Structures are given as C-alpha cells and as structure tokens.
Amino acid sequence: MDELGLFPLGLVLLPTERLPLHIFEERYKELIGECIDHESEFGLVYADDDGIRDVGTRARVTEVLTRFEDGRMNVLIEGGERFKLDEVTDGQSYATGTVSAVDDDDDAADGVAIEEALRTFGVLREVTGSDVDVPDPETPHLSFALAAKVELPPGQKLELLRELSERRRMEMVQEILEEAVLTAQRVRRAARRAATNGKVDLG
C-alpha cells in the first residue's frame, strides 16, 4: 500500500485524461505545490454530498499555466494509474489516504472491437468538426484514452474506472461514442433548421 495526498473534487479523472484545475484553497495550494516541487503524484477522487468514492486516479501536474501573487495557480494535470482508497488518513492540512493499485483482469478487447471504436470515434470527430487527436490503436487501456476525449458525466466515468475488463470497457465506450454521434447529429440538424428558420433558402 501507498499513501497519497488526496484532492476530492466533483469530477472524475480518467487515466491519460488531461484537465485544467484552478487551485485556490490553502490546503490544496500546499498539496499541489509539494507535488510540483517533488514531481510527485496526488490522488484525485470524486466527492459529493454522499462522500468520497473508494476509487480514484493518480494525477500529476504536467504544466503550471498561471501563478498568482496570492499563491493561487492554474495547472494542467494528467491522469495516471487507478487506485482503490483503502483508508482516509490525516496529519497534513489536506486529506491523505492509503491506497492500493487497481489491476485489470486478463480480458483484453479484440481487434474488431478496437477497429469499430476507432471508426466511431472518427465519425464523432467528423460530425463535431473536432481536430482532437485520435489515440494510437496500440495504446494500453485504449478504452480510457478514447473516453478521455469525450465529455462524460461523473457517473459514467466512475463506471469505467471500476470496470476491470478492458473488453467490457471497450463495449461501454463504443456505446458512449455511438450515443455521442447521434446527439451531435441531432444538434447539427437542429442548427441547420434554425439557420434557415425552417424554410427553404432560394438564394
């Protein structure tokens, strides 16, 4: 087991996902400052009115975007390995916890599922006009790399974090991508109708 400084937030960080954070509370300025100084990781865990969840993601500061005179910071973080939160501890101004690694079962996604997910992701990029990078098919835990590039609610991301089968996770991501494509297509059609006021443009 290992002990990590914890950053409870109302969001979920997936492995490989990059997110900007605004650091303003004193305890988290201390935590993030220590992580920057020592090039160490902290644990990002989802928290809401029901408390802290027992699964989270190791995170590392990859870039300090802005430093303010009062110590506040805008930073960019990147998700690393998942962990199980075994026990919340104290002794610091910020929460800490003993954690253990979360390992996948030996249940890899097959090549057909990978090709289909990448194809659907390509359709989503085209429909939305996005230039976001397409993950390499050989990326370890490709399901996370794909899901990290789509805006998802915390509940769906927690399900992905908890799932120990890459095969099953890829199925879940495929469903997410297909639904995202349908949603994007509906939005595009609605925008076109609004632009023409529902009438035929005769030029």
C-alpha positions in Angstrom: 0.0 0.0 0.0 1.0 3.6 -0.6 -0.1 6.9 0.9 -1.2 9.8 -1.3 -2.3 13.3 -0.8 -6.0 13.4 -1.8 -7.8 16.1 -3.8 -11.6 15.4 -3.6 -13.5 17.1 -6.4 -16.8 16.9 -8.1 -15.3 15.4 -11.2 -13.6 12.1 -12.2 -10.2 11.9 -13.9 -9.6 9.0 -16.3 -6.2 7.6 -17.0 -4.5 9.6 -19.8 -7.1 12.4 -19.4 -5.8 16.0 -19.1 -7.8 18.6 -17.2 -7.1 22.2 -16.1 -7.6 22.9 -12.4 -7.8 26.2 -10.6 -6.1 25.8 -7.2 -7.2 28.4 -4.6 -7.8 26.7 -1.2 -4.7 26.9 1.1 -4.6 23.2 1.8 -4.6 22.4 -1.9 -2.1 25.1 -2.7 0.1 23.3 -0.3 -0.6 19.8 -1.8 -0.1 20.9 -5.4 2.9 23.0 -4.5 4.6 19.9 -2.9 3.7 17.8 -5.9 5.3 20.3 -8.3 8.4 20.7 -6.1 8.9 17.0 -5.8 7.5 15.9 -9.1 5.2 13.6 -7.2 1.6 12.4 -7.7 -1.6 13.1 -5.8 -4.9 11.2 -5.8 -7.9 12.7 -7.4 -11.1 11.2 -6.0 -14.8 12.0 -6.8 -16.7 13.5 -3.9 -20.2 14.8 -3.5 -22.8 15.0 -0.7 -22.5 11.3 -0.3 -18.8 11.5 0.5 -15.6 10.4 -1.2 -15.7 7.4 -3.5 -13.3 4.4 -2.9 -11.7 4.5 -6.4 -9.7 7.3 -7.8 -6.9 8.2 -10.2 -3.3 9.2 -9.6 -2.6 12.6 -11.1 0.5 14.5 -12.0 0.9 18.2 -12.7 2.1 18.4 -16.3 2.2 22.2 -16.6 1.7 25.3 -14.4 -0.4 27.6 -16.6 -0.6 30.6 -14.3 0.8 31.6 -10.9 -0.9 34.4 -9.0 0.6 36.6 -6.3 -1.6 35.2 -3.6 -0.4 31.6 -4.3 -3.4 30.6 -6.5 -2.5 28.5 -9.5 -4.0 27.3 -12.8 -2.4 24.0 -13.6 -2.8 21.2 -16.1 -3.0 17.7 -14.7 -2.9 14.3 -16.3 -4.4 11.0 -15.1 -2.2 8.0 -14.4 -3.0 4.7 -12.7 -6.2 3.9 -10.9 -6.2 3.2 -7.2 -8.5 1.9 -4.5 -8.8 4.1 -1.5 -8.4 1.8 1.5 -8.4 4.3 4.3 -8.6 8.1 4.7 -5.8 9.3 6.9 -4.7 12.7 8.3 -1.6 14.5 9.6 -1.5 17.1 6.8 -3.6 20.2 6.1 -5.1 18.3 3.2 -6.6 14.8 3.3 -4.4 11.8 2.7 -5.2 8.2 2.2 -3.6 4.7 2.0 -4.2 3.3 -1.5 -3.6 0.1 -3.4 -3.3 -0.5 -7.1 -6.3 -1.5 -9.3 -5.3 -4.1 -11.9 -7.4 -5.2 -14.8 -8.4 -8.8 -15.3 -6.9 -10.7 -18.2 -9.7 -9.9 -20.6 -8.4 -7.8 -23.5 -10.5 -6.2 -26.2 -10.3 -7.9 -29.5 -9.1 -6.3 -32.7 -12.6 -6.0 -34.2 -13.9 -4.1 -31.2 -10.9 -1.8 -31.3 -11.3 -1.0 -35.0 -15.0 -0.3 -34.5 -14.4 2.0 -31.6 -11.8 4.0 -33.5 -14.1 4.1 -36.6 -16.9 5.5 -34.4 -14.6 8.0 -32.8 -13.6 9.1 -36.3 -17.2 9.7 -37.2 -17.7 11.7 -34.0 -14.7 13.9 -34.9 -16.2 14.5 -38.4 -19.7 15.3 -37.1 -18.5 17.7 -34.5 -15.7 19.2 -36.6 -13.2 18.4 -33.9 -9.5 18.2 -34.5 -8.8 16.2 -31.3 -6.0 13.6 -31.8 -7.0 10.0 -32.4 -5.4 7.6 -29.9 -2.9 5.1 -31.2 -4.6 1.6 -31.5 -1.7 0.2 -29.6 -2.3 2.5 -26.6 -2.5 0.5 -23.4 -6.1 0.7 -22.0 -7.3 2.3 -25.2 -10.8 2.4 -23.7 -9.6 5.1 -21.3 -7.8 7.0 -24.0 -10.9 7.2 -26.1 -13.3 8.0 -23.2 -10.9 10.7 -22.0 -11.5 12.7 -25.2 -15.3 12.9 -24.8 -17.2 15.0 -22.2 -18.9 12.5 -19.9 -20.8 12.8 -16.6 -19.0 11.6 -13.4 -21.3 8.6 -13.1 -20.2 7.1 -16.4 -16.6 7.8 -15.8 -16.8 6.1 -12.4 -18.3 3.0 -14.0 -15.3 3.0 -16.4 -12.8 3.4 -13.5 -14.4 0.5 -11.6 -14.6 -1.9 -14.6 -11.7 -4.4 -14.5 -12.2 -5.8 -18.0 -10.8 -3.9 -21.0 -13.1 -5.9 -23.2 -16.2 -4.8 -21.3 -14.8 -1.2 -21.0 -14.4 -1.1 -24.8 -18.0 -2.2 -25.2 -19.1 0.6 -22.8 -17.0 3.2 -24.7 -18.4 2.0 -28.0 -22.0 2.6 -26.6 -20.9 6.0 -25.4 -19.4 7.0 -28.7 -22.4 5.8 -30.7 -24.7 7.9 -28.5 -22.4 10.9 -28.8 -22.6 10.6 -32.6 -26.4 10.5 -32.5 -26.5 13.5 -30.2 -24.1 15.5 -32.3 -26.1 14.7 -35.5 -29.3 15.9 -33.8 -27.6 19.1 -32.7 -26.3 19.7 -36.2 -29.7 19.1 -37.8 -31.3 21.5 -35.3 -28.7 24.2 -36.0 -29.3 23.9 -39.8 -33.1 24.2 -39.3 -32.6 27.2 -37.0 -30.3 28.9 -39.6 -33.0 28.6 -42.3 -35.9 29.4 -40.0 -37.4 26.1 -41.1 -37.8 27.4 -44.7 -36.1 26.6 -48.0 -33.4 29.1 -48.9 -34.0 30.1 -52.5 -30.8 32.1 -52.6 
